[in-house]
Amino acid sequence: MLGKGNVGKALGKGLTAAGHEVKYAHRDPNENVRVASEFGEVIFFAVPHGASPNVAREIGSLADGKVIIDVTNPLGPRGSAVPCTTSAAEEIQKLLPRAKVVKCFNYVFAKNMVDGRVGGEPIAAFVAGDDEKAKGVAIKLAYDLGFEAIDVGALSNARYLEGMAMLIIEMGYGKGMGPDIGYRLIKKR
């Protein structure tokens, strides 16, 4: 788990409760990014978007062949910090071309990441990525956390998931709904 803020701790707590072993990395030299990246079968990017390039460079070849779940959001002072022709996840994939980057969880408030629920109801974990096996890993982890996981296609769809994050942040804080909200996909049976 690269990042030990609200998001990293919430995901780590949920994954630990689901029986997964989690090693954290952040600015503390005792919790080194390279050590955690070498340890993990899956690497979660739960760092501020601006730190992603430096973190990716620090990890380097340790990410080769591994699943990276990008939870970052490219938030700038007036919306997205990346153009709508790319996403934070796609930029991480460019920096780590031999990794298998998947976008997931970025539009979920941290408090709801622990068990994937709001008011006892499962919320959606939309999963975007170009590698089917990597998406399968993210989907399993999402289900382990309590989410309803949904494959939404290619990594380029991370652009829309990042937009969903900006929207839910606006609804939660700008419109006063608070963080006890989440997305859910309903399908007629």
C-alpha positions, 0 to 999 in steps of 0.5 A: 500500500503506497500511501498511508493517508486516509485512503491507504489506511482505509483500504489496508484495514479492509484488506487486512480484515479480509485476510490479506497481508498489507505492507505500507509505504510512505514518507517514513524511511522505515516504511520504504516504497521499494521494500513495500513494492518488492513485497506486494503481489499487488501495489496500490497507488494511494498517494497524492496524484502529484507524487505519482511520477516520483513514486513510479520512478522509485519503484521502477522495475519492481513493478514489472509484471505486477498489478498496480491498482491506481486509487489516485485522483488528478485534482487541481485547483479548478478540476482535473489536473490532466487533460480529458484525453488521458487519466492519472492511471494511463500516465502511471501505465506510461511510467511503468510500462511493464506493470498492469495498471488498473483503476479502481476505488478512486471515487469512493470516500475513504470511510466507505473503502473499509467494507465497500458499503454505505448504509449497509448496502454494497456500492460499486467498484468500477474496474478499468484496465487493459489486462484481463487478469489484472482486472480479475485481481482487482475485482476479487479484492473489491469483492473481498472488501464488500463492494459489488465489482464491475468491469468497465473495460479499457484503462482509457475508461479511467478518465470517466472514473476520475470524473466520477470522483470529482462529481462525488466530491462536489456532491459530498462536500460542495452540496453538503451531502457528506461522505456517506454516499456512493455509486451503485449500478442497478440492472433490470433482471 
